[in-house]
């Protein structure tokens, strides 16, 4: 499992199931929902903060357009999942 996902899973009360050897378990019934929301928020935050790959003559206007596109992507991710 990806370390970032594992870290979020632990933060929301999930623990590795030693007996089975795979999978995660939580005693809280709402743990999965909170875990999923945390993953989605993390993705949306990353989408909003991708640095612009531009340089040169139109750097400022290109970066502004890039920033707007990243913000829009983040907003759409959150809206799609109702967060």
N, C-alpha and C positions, 0 to 999 in steps of 0.2 A: 504494500500500500504506500502511496505517496506520503512522504513525511509531513507535508502541510496538511493533508487530509487527516492523517493520524493525530496530529496535534489538535486540530479542531474537534475530532471525535472525542479525545480525552477531555478537552475543555467542557464538552457537553455531557459528560458522564458515561461515555461508552468505554468498555474495557474489552481487551482481547479475550476471547473465549478459549481458555487453556485446554479444556477437555476435548473440544472438537479440533482444535489446532488451526482453525480458520474462522473468520467472521468476527463480528463485534456484537456485544449485547449491552443493553441498558435496562435498569430497573424502572426507569421513569417512562410512562406511556407517551409523554409529549417530547421525549428526548430526540426522536427521529426527526420530528418537525423542526425543532430548534437547530438541530445539526444541519439539515438541508438548507434552512434559511441562512445559516452562517456560511455555508459553502457558496451559496448564490451571492450573498453580500460581498464575499471575498472576490468572486469573479467580477462583479460589477465594479468594485473598487479598482481592480487591476485594469479593466477596460477603460476606465475614466482617466487612468494615470499613465497610459502608454506615451512615451516621449515621441515627439515629432521627428521623422526621419529626413527632415528637409535641411537644406543649406543653400546659400547663394542669394541671388538677386531678389527673389520674392519670398524670402524666408519668413518675414513677419506675417504676411497675409496667408501664406501656406500653413504656418503653424496655427494661426487662428482657426482656419478651416479644419485642421486636424483635431484641435482641441474640441471644437464643436462636435465633430463626428464621434470622438471618444466619449464625450458626455452623453450624446444621443444613444450610443451603444449601451452605455451603462444604464441609462434610464429605461431603455427597452428591455434589457435583461431583468431589471427589477420589476417592471410592469408585467412582463410575461409571467413571472412567478408570483405576482401579487405581493411584492415586498416593498 
